[in-house]
């Protein structure tokens, strides 16, 4: 992912939403006719509002507004008023709050408010400036969050390099804001990241023990950073160390589950039921780690994706907006540069990138460059100009609605629905939108891009068009054996 997307990613990486604040009735004074035998306790002072409670209320109000606005064509003139309403709600959320004691994590969790209102954003920047001067992990988190907000304000890409020299960078990269910065590091130039190799080694060493959950859940991103910052052989060692760490944790969890299931507790007893619940809980908690292993063992995870033949995609449905099917499988596109855009109708950033994709389609001739939106069956089509449609289990309906969506959104490029999930491990797709460029021979030329990486994307396409790769030379066939003499 590109560092220019960091401000958006900061908000997207918020922790799980807090439960809605409960509404309690005001104290009702006792009736004079109903004398109490004892003096009633003093009424409790109403709880002071907190940033967390105000954020919960803000989210609830925005969901209610969004629900009301769904359905029907969305007129562009409604957008400014909606943005103004959202900004006013964000400003009301912090009105009267003393945020001087809020730490960097508190403000990071409330980034939705800063994104909604320039006034709130600027206030957060001021608050974070004080904390960013601290030499601890909270200071690092404050520096990262503040840098992301300033980049959004100034409309520029965030440069991760100054943040990596922070005294607490090693500890701070395991915080929520730090993990987001890890994404930005994965798109840095190797020459720019190499001076920070020691920092990467320090993070790798944490996998020898029990790494923080925030780092474990972003292991594949860390491995991608290691491959940029370290020599190839050392990066392979980091990959093996991280993979072994995760497999060790899974083995320990599996052992515990086996113990619980083989317990001698009497069947149907409270102990047996408790063991079954605990075994199920452990199993569910390890699902993300199992997916991580799958990703790390994929071509993308092993660092062998770029330059290799593109992993196979089975296209089940291929259409242009006019309903035509220009080809059936990606393999038919040999001879063209192919841009694969992994997306889904419900993905806001994917849809936000449509204008860039349309511009890309207009820029290059169709006989030289093919742009393909890769998706998979989602069980719904999140229309933007009409009511969303649920179509789980009805493939034909989903295909038909997808074609409607393409026309509504003026999609000028081809869309393919694959039997592989849109979060394709072989291509290293852990989040969408994501772009992959294939060369004219069907090899992966570049992966891990977004539509906003316009300069890199166009540069890759231009390079391939001006200097097409040479076809792989097959080994000459062995000469035929001479006929046996009669």
C-alpha positions as CSV (number, residue, x, y, z in Angstrom):
1,X,0.0,0.0,0.0
2,X,1.2,3.5,-0.7
3,X,2.1,5.9,2.0
4,X,-0.2,8.5,0.4
5,X,-3.1,6.3,1.6
6,X,-1.8,6.3,5.2
7,X,-4.3,8.9,6.5
8,X,-7.2,6.8,5.2
9,X,-5.6,3.6,6.5
10,X,-5.2,5.2,9.9
11,X,-8.9,5.7,10.2
12,X,-9.6,2.3,8.7
13,X,-7.3,0.6,11.3
14,X,-9.4,1.7,14.2
15,X,-9.9,-0.8,17.0
16,X,-13.2,-2.6,17.4
17,X,-16.1,-0.3,17.9
18,X,-17.1,0.4,21.5
19,X,-20.6,-0.7,22.5
20,X,-23.3,1.9,22.4
21,X,-23.5,4.0,25.5
22,X,-26.5,3.1,27.6
23,X,-29.2,5.7,28.2
24,X,-30.3,6.0,31.8
25,X,-33.3,7.9,33.1
26,X,-32.8,11.0,35.2
27,X,-33.3,10.5,39.0
28,X,-37.0,11.0,39.9
29,X,-37.5,12.7,43.2
30,X,-39.7,10.9,45.7
31,X,-43.3,12.1,46.1
32,X,-43.8,14.2,49.3
33,X,-46.7,11.9,50.3
34,X,-44.4,8.9,50.2
35,X,-42.1,9.6,53.2
36,X,-39.1,7.3,53.2
37,X,-38.2,5.6,56.5
38,X,-34.6,6.7,55.9
39,X,-32.9,9.6,54.3
40,X,-32.4,8.8,50.6
41,X,-28.8,8.7,49.4
42,X,-27.5,11.7,47.7
43,X,-28.1,11.8,44.0
44,X,-25.1,10.8,41.9
45,X,-23.6,13.4,39.8
46,X,-24.1,12.7,36.1
47,X,-21.1,11.0,34.6
48,X,-18.8,13.3,32.7
49,X,-18.7,12.8,29.0
50,X,-15.6,11.1,27.6
51,X,-14.1,11.0,24.2
52,X,-15.0,7.3,23.9
53,X,-18.7,7.9,24.7
54,X,-18.9,10.9,22.3
55,X,-17.2,8.8,19.6
56,X,-19.8,6.1,20.1
57,X,-22.6,8.6,19.8
58,X,-21.1,10.1,16.7
59,X,-20.9,6.7,15.0
60,X,-24.5,5.9,15.9
61,X,-25.7,9.2,14.5
62,X,-23.7,8.7,11.3
63,X,-25.1,5.2,10.9
64,X,-28.6,6.5,11.3
65,X,-28.0,9.2,8.7
66,X,-26.4,6.7,6.3
67,X,-29.4,4.4,6.7
68,X,-31.8,7.1,5.8
69,X,-29.8,8.2,2.8
70,X,-29.6,4.7,1.3
71,X,-31.6,4.0,-1.8
72,X,-32.3,6.1,-4.9
73,X,-29.8,8.0,-7.0
74,X,-27.4,10.1,-5.1
75,X,-27.3,13.7,-6.4
76,X,-23.9,15.3,-6.3
77,X,-25.3,18.5,-4.8
78,X,-26.2,16.5,-1.6
79,X,-22.5,15.7,-0.9
80,X,-21.5,19.1,0.4
81,X,-24.4,19.3,2.8
82,X,-23.7,15.8,4.0
83,X,-20.0,16.6,4.6
84,X,-21.0,19.8,6.5
85,X,-23.4,17.8,8.6
86,X,-20.8,15.3,9.4
87,X,-18.2,18.0,10.3
88,X,-20.7,19.7,12.6
89,X,-21.4,16.4,14.3
90,X,-17.7,15.7,14.8
91,X,-17.1,19.2,16.3
92,X,-20.1,18.7,18.6
93,X,-18.5,15.4,19.7
94,X,-15.5,17.1,21.2
95,X,-17.2,20.2,22.4
96,X,-16.6,20.7,26.1
97,X,-14.2,17.9,26.4
98,X,-10.8,18.4,28.0
99,X,-8.5,16.3,25.8
100,X,-5.3,17.5,27.3
101,X,-4.9,14.2,29.2
102,X,-5.8,12.0,26.2
103,X,-2.9,9.8,25.0
104,X,-2.0,9.1,21.4
105,X,-4.0,5.9,21.3
106,X,-7.1,7.7,22.5
107,X,-6.8,10.2,19.7
108,X,-5.9,7.5,17.1
109,X,-9.1,5.7,18.0
110,X,-11.0,8.9,17.4
111,X,-9.5,9.7,13.9
112,X,-13.0,9.5,12.4
113,X,-13.7,12.8,14.0
114,X,-10.6,14.4,12.6
115,X,-11.3,13.1,9.1
116,X,-14.9,14.5,9.3
117,X,-13.9,18.0,10.4
118,X,-10.8,20.2,9.5
119,X,-11.4,22.0,12.8
120,X,-11.1,18.8,14.8
121,X,-8.2,17.6,12.7
122,X,-6.2,20.8,13.4
123,X,-7.0,20.5,17.1
124,X,-5.8,16.9,17.2
125,X,-2.6,18.0,15.4
126,X,-1.9,20.5,18.1
127,X,-2.6,18.0,20.9
128,X,-0.4,15.4,19.3
129,X,2.5,17.8,18.8
130,X,3.1,17.8,22.5
131,X,3.0,14.0,22.9
132,X,5.2,13.5,19.7
133,X,8.1,15.0,21.6
134,X,8.2,12.1,24.1
135,X,10.8,9.4,23.6
136,X,8.4,6.5,24.5
137,X,6.1,4.3,22.4
138,X,3.2,6.7,23.0
139,X,5.4,9.5,21.6
140,X,6.1,7.4,18.5
141,X,2.4,6.7,18.1
142,X,1.6,10.4,18.4
143,X,4.3,11.3,15.8
144,X,2.9,8.8,13.3
145,X,-0.8,9.8,13.9
146,X,0.1,13.5,13.7
147,X,2.2,13.0,10.5
148,X,-0.8,11.2,8.9
149,X,-3.2,14.0,9.7
150,X,-0.8,16.7,8.4
151,X,-0.3,14.7,5.2
152,X,-4.1,14.7,4.8
153,X,-4.3,18.4,5.5
154,X,-1.6,19.3,3.0
155,X,-2.6,16.8,0.4
156,X,0.9,15.2,0.2
157,X,2.3,11.8,0.6
158,X,3.6,10.9,4.1
159,X,7.3,10.2,4.3
160,X,7.9,7.3,6.7
161,X,11.7,7.8,7.0
162,X,11.7,10.6,9.6
163,X,9.5,8.5,11.8
164,X,11.8,5.5,11.7
165,X,14.6,7.3,13.5
166,X,12.3,8.0,16.6
167,X,14.0,6.6,19.7
168,X,11.0,4.3,20.4
169,X,10.4,3.2,16.8
170,X,11.1,-0.5,17.7
171,X,8.5,-0.5,20.4
172,X,6.2,1.9,18.6
173,X,5.9,-0.2,15.5
174,X,3.9,-2.8,17.5
175,X,1.2,-0.2,18.4
176,X,-1.8,0.4,16.2
177,X,-0.5,3.5,14.6
178,X,2.9,1.8,14.2
179,X,1.4,-1.2,12.4
180,X,-0.2,1.2,9.9
181,X,3.2,2.8,9.3
182,X,4.5,-0.7,8.6
183,X,2.2,-0.8,5.6
184,X,3.8,2.4,4.3
185,X,7.3,0.9,4.8
186,X,6.3,-2.0,2.6
187,X,6.1,0.4,-0.4
188,X,9.4,2.2,0.3
189,X,12.3,2.0,-2.1
190,X,14.8,-0.7,-0.9
191,X,17.6,1.9,-0.9
192,X,15.6,4.2,1.4
193,X,14.7,1.3,3.7
194,X,18.1,-0.3,3.9
195,X,19.5,2.2,6.5
196,X,16.8,1.0,8.9
197,X,17.8,-2.7,8.6
198,X,18.7,-2.7,12.3
199,X,15.2,-1.7,13.2
200,X,13.8,-4.6,11.1
201,X,16.2,-7.0,12.7
202,X,15.0,-5.9,16.2
203,X,11.4,-6.5,15.2
204,X,12.3,-9.9,13.7
205,X,13.9,-10.9,17.1
206,X,10.5,-10.4,18.8
207,X,9.2,-13.4,17.0
208,X,11.6,-15.6,19.0
209,X,9.5,-15.1,22.0
210,X,5.8,-14.0,22.0
211,X,5.3,-11.0,19.6
212,X,2.6,-8.5,20.3
213,X,-0.8,-9.4,18.8
214,X,-0.7,-6.2,16.6
215,X,2.6,-7.4,15.0
216,X,1.4,-11.0,14.7
217,X,-1.7,-10.0,12.8
218,X,0.5,-8.1,10.3
219,X,3.2,-10.7,9.9
220,X,3.0,-10.9,6.1
221,X,3.5,-7.1,5.9
222,X,6.5,-7.3,8.2
223,X,8.0,-10.0,6.1
224,X,7.5,-7.9,2.9
225,X,9.4,-5.0,4.7
226,X,12.2,-7.4,5.7
227,X,12.6,-8.4,2.0
228,X,13.1,-4.8,1.1
229,X,15.4,-3.9,4.0
230,X,17.6,-6.9,4.3
231,X,19.8,-9.0,1.9
232,X,17.9,-11.8,0.3
233,X,19.4,-14.6,2.3
234,X,18.8,-12.8,5.6
235,X,15.2,-12.0,4.5
236,X,14.6,-15.7,3.8
237,X,15.9,-16.5,7.3
238,X,13.4,-13.9,8.8
239,X,10.6,-15.5,6.8
240,X,11.5,-18.9,8.1
241,X,11.8,-17.6,11.7
242,X,8.4,-15.9,11.6
243,X,6.7,-18.9,10.0
244,X,8.2,-21.2,12.6
245,X,7.0,-18.9,15.4
246,X,3.4,-18.9,14.1
247,X,3.4,-22.7,13.5
248,X,4.8,-23.2,17.0
249,X,1.9,-21.2,18.5
250,X,-0.6,-23.2,16.4
251,X,0.9,-26.5,17.6
252,X,0.6,-25.4,21.2
253,X,-3.0,-24.4,20.7
254,X,-3.8,-27.6,18.9
255,X,-2.2,-29.6,21.8
256,X,-4.4,-27.7,24.3
257,X,-7.5,-28.4,22.2
258,X,-6.6,-32.1,22.1
259,X,-6.2,-32.2,25.9
260,X,-9.6,-30.6,26.4
261,X,-11.3,-32.9,24.0
262,X,-9.7,-36.0,25.5
263,X,-10.5,-34.9,29.0
264,X,-12.0,-37.6,31.3
265,X,-14.8,-35.3,32.4
266,X,-18.1,-37.1,32.5
267,X,-20.1,-36.6,29.3
268,X,-22.8,-33.9,29.8
269,X,-21.2,-32.6,33.0
270,X,-20.5,-28.9,33.6
271,X,-16.8,-29.6,33.2
272,X,-17.3,-31.4,29.9
273,X,-19.4,-28.5,28.6
274,X,-16.8,-25.9,29.8
275,X,-14.0,-27.9,28.1
276,X,-16.0,-28.0,24.8
277,X,-16.5,-24.2,25.0
278,X,-12.9,-23.6,25.7
279,X,-11.8,-25.9,22.8
280,X,-14.1,-24.1,20.4
281,X,-12.8,-20.7,21.6
282,X,-9.2,-21.6,21.1
283,X,-10.0,-23.0,17.6
284,X,-11.7,-19.8,16.5
285,X,-8.9,-17.7,17.9
286,X,-6.3,-19.5,15.8
287,X,-8.1,-19.1,12.5
288,X,-6.3,-15.8,11.7
289,X,-3.0,-17.5,12.4
290,X,-3.8,-20.4,10.0
291,X,-4.7,-17.9,7.3
292,X,-1.4,-16.1,8.0
293,X,0.5,-19.4,7.4
294,X,-1.3,-19.9,4.1
295,X,-0.3,-16.4,3.1
296,X,3.3,-16.8,4.1
297,X,3.6,-20.1,2.2
298,X,2.1,-18.5,-0.9
299,X,4.3,-17.2,-3.8
300,X,3.8,-13.6,-2.5
301,X,4.6,-14.6,1.0
302,X,7.8,-16.4,0.0
303,X,8.9,-13.4,-2.1
304,X,8.7,-15.4,-5.4
305,X,5.7,-13.6,-7.0
306,X,7.4,-10.8,-8.9
307,X,9.1,-12.1,-12.1
308,X,7.3,-15.5,-12.0
309,X,4.3,-16.6,-14.1
310,X,1.1,-15.2,-12.7
311,X,-0.7,-17.6,-10.3
312,X,-3.7,-19.1,-12.1
313,X,-7.1,-17.4,-11.9
314,X,-10.2,-19.3,-13.0
315,X,-12.6,-16.7,-14.4
316,X,-16.2,-17.8,-14.1
317,X,-17.8,-14.7,-15.6
318,X,-16.1,-12.0,-17.8
319,X,-18.0,-9.0,-19.0
320,X,-17.7,-5.4,-20.2
321,X,-20.4,-2.9,-19.3
322,X,-22.1,-3.5,-22.7
323,X,-22.6,-7.1,-21.8
324,X,-20.0,-8.5,-24.2
325,X,-17.5,-11.2,-23.1
326,X,-14.2,-10.2,-24.8
327,X,-12.3,-13.3,-23.5
328,X,-12.7,-16.2,-21.2
329,X,-9.5,-16.6,-19.2
330,X,-6.5,-14.4,-18.4
331,X,-4.2,-16.7,-20.3
332,X,-5.8,-15.4,-23.6
333,X,-4.3,-11.9,-22.9
334,X,-0.7,-13.0,-23.6
335,X,0.8,-10.2,-25.7
336,X,-0.8,-7.4,-23.7
337,X,0.1,-5.7,-20.5
338,X,-2.6,-6.7,-18.0
339,X,-3.6,-4.6,-15.0
340,X,-5.5,-6.7,-12.4
341,X,-7.6,-4.6,-10.0
342,X,-8.8,-6.6,-7.1
343,X,-12.0,-5.1,-5.8
344,X,-15.6,-5.5,-4.5
345,X,-18.8,-3.5,-4.8
346,X,-19.0,-2.9,-1.0
347,X,-15.4,-1.6,-0.9
348,X,-15.5,2.2,-0.6
349,X,-11.9,2.8,-1.4
350,X,-12.3,0.5,-4.5
351,X,-15.2,2.7,-5.8
352,X,-13.3,5.9,-4.9
353,X,-10.5,4.7,-7.3
354,X,-12.9,4.3,-10.3
355,X,-12.1,7.7,-11.8
356,X,-8.4,6.8,-11.8
357,X,-9.1,3.5,-13.4
358,X,-11.2,5.2,-16.1
359,X,-8.4,7.6,-16.8
360,X,-6.0,4.7,-17.1
361,X,-8.3,3.0,-19.5
362,X,-8.5,6.2,-21.6
363,X,-4.7,6.6,-21.5
364,X,-3.7,3.3,-23.1
365,X,-4.9,1.6,-26.3
366,X,-7.1,-1.5,-25.6
367,X,-5.0,-3.6,-28.0
368,X,-1.9,-3.0,-25.9
369,X,-3.2,-2.8,-22.3
370,X,-6.1,-4.7,-20.7
371,X,-7.5,-3.6,-17.4
372,X,-9.5,-6.2,-15.5
373,X,-11.4,-5.7,-12.3
374,X,-11.0,-9.0,-10.4
375,X,-13.7,-9.9,-7.9
376,X,-15.4,-13.0,-6.5
377,X,-19.0,-13.9,-5.5
378,X,-19.9,-11.8,-2.4
379,X,-23.5,-12.8,-2.0
380,X,-24.6,-9.1,-2.5
381,X,-24.1,-6.2,-4.8
382,X,-23.7,-2.9,-2.9
383,X,-25.3,-0.6,-5.5
384,X,-24.5,3.1,-5.1
385,X,-27.3,4.5,-7.2
386,X,-30.1,2.1,-6.2
387,X,-31.0,-0.2,-3.4
388,X,-28.3,-2.8,-2.5
389,X,-29.2,-6.3,-3.5
390,X,-28.6,-9.5,-1.5
391,X,-28.2,-12.5,-3.7
392,X,-26.4,-15.2,-1.7
393,X,-26.6,-18.5,-3.4
394,X,-28.0,-17.0,-6.6
395,X,-25.0,-16.7,-9.0
396,X,-27.0,-15.6,-12.0
397,X,-28.7,-12.8,-10.0
398,X,-25.4,-11.6,-8.7
399,X,-23.8,-11.6,-12.2
400,X,-26.8,-9.6,-13.5
401,X,-26.7,-7.1,-10.7
402,X,-23.0,-6.7,-11.2
403,X,-23.6,-5.7,-14.8
404,X,-26.1,-3.1,-13.6
405,X,-23.5,-1.8,-11.1
406,X,-20.9,-1.5,-13.9
407,X,-23.3,0.6,-16.0
408,X,-24.4,2.7,-13.1
409,X,-20.8,3.5,-12.2
410,X,-19.7,4.0,-15.9
411,X,-17.0,1.3,-15.6
412,X,-15.1,1.3,-18.9
413,X,-12.9,-1.7,-18.2
414,X,-13.5,-5.4,-18.1
415,X,-14.7,-7.2,-14.9
416,X,-14.0,-10.8,-14.1
417,X,-15.5,-12.9,-11.3
418,X,-13.1,-15.7,-10.3
419,X,-13.6,-18.9,-8.4
420,X,-10.7,-17.8,-6.2
421,X,-11.5,-15.4,-3.4
422,X,-10.8,-11.7,-4.1
423,X,-8.5,-11.8,-1.1
424,X,-6.2,-14.0,-3.1
425,X,-3.3,-15.4,-1.0
426,X,-1.2,-16.3,-4.1
427,X,-1.1,-12.7,-5.2
428,X,-0.6,-11.4,-1.6
429,X,-4.0,-9.7,-1.5
430,X,-4.7,-9.0,2.2
431,X,-6.7,-5.8,1.5
432,X,-8.6,-4.2,-1.4
433,X,-8.2,-2.3,-3.6
434,X,-5.0,-3.8,-4.8
435,X,-3.4,-3.8,-8.2
436,X,-1.1,-6.3,-9.9
437,X,0.6,-5.7,-13.3
438,X,1.4,-8.6,-15.6
439,X,3.8,-8.3,-18.5
440,X,3.1,-9.4,-22.1
441,X,4.3,-12.9,-21.3
442,X,1.9,-13.3,-18.3
443,X,4.6,-12.8,-15.6
444,X,4.0,-10.6,-12.6
445,X,5.8,-7.3,-13.2
446,X,4.6,-5.4,-10.2
447,X,2.3,-6.2,-7.2
448,X,0.9,-4.5,-4.1
449,X,-0.1,-1.3,-5.9
450,X,-3.2,0.9,-5.5
451,X,-5.0,3.1,-8.0
452,X,-3.5,6.1,-6.2
453,X,0.0,4.9,-7.1
454,X,-0.5,6.5,-10.4
455,X,3.2,7.4,-11.1
456,X,4.4,3.9,-10.3
457,X,1.6,2.2,-12.1
458,X,2.0,4.3,-15.3
459,X,5.8,4.0,-15.1
460,X,5.5,0.2,-15.0
461,X,3.1,0.1,-17.9
462,X,5.2,2.5,-20.0
463,X,8.4,0.5,-19.3
464,X,6.7,-2.7,-20.4
465,X,5.3,-1.1,-23.6
466,X,8.6,0.5,-24.6
467,X,10.7,-2.5,-23.7
468,X,8.6,-5.7,-24.0
469,X,10.0,-8.8,-22.2
470,X,11.5,-11.4,-24.3
471,X,9.7,-14.7,-24.5
472,X,11.1,-17.4,-22.3
473,X,13.4,-19.6,-24.3
474,X,12.6,-23.3,-24.1
475,X,15.3,-25.8,-23.9
476,X,15.9,-27.3,-27.4
477,X,14.2,-30.6,-27.9
478,X,16.5,-33.6,-27.9
479,X,17.2,-34.9,-31.4
480,X,15.0,-37.8,-32.4
481,X,16.6,-41.2,-32.2
482,X,17.7,-42.5,-35.5
483,X,15.4,-45.3,-36.9
484,X,16.5,-48.7,-35.9
485,X,18.3,-50.5,-38.7
486,X,16.5,-53.4,-40.2
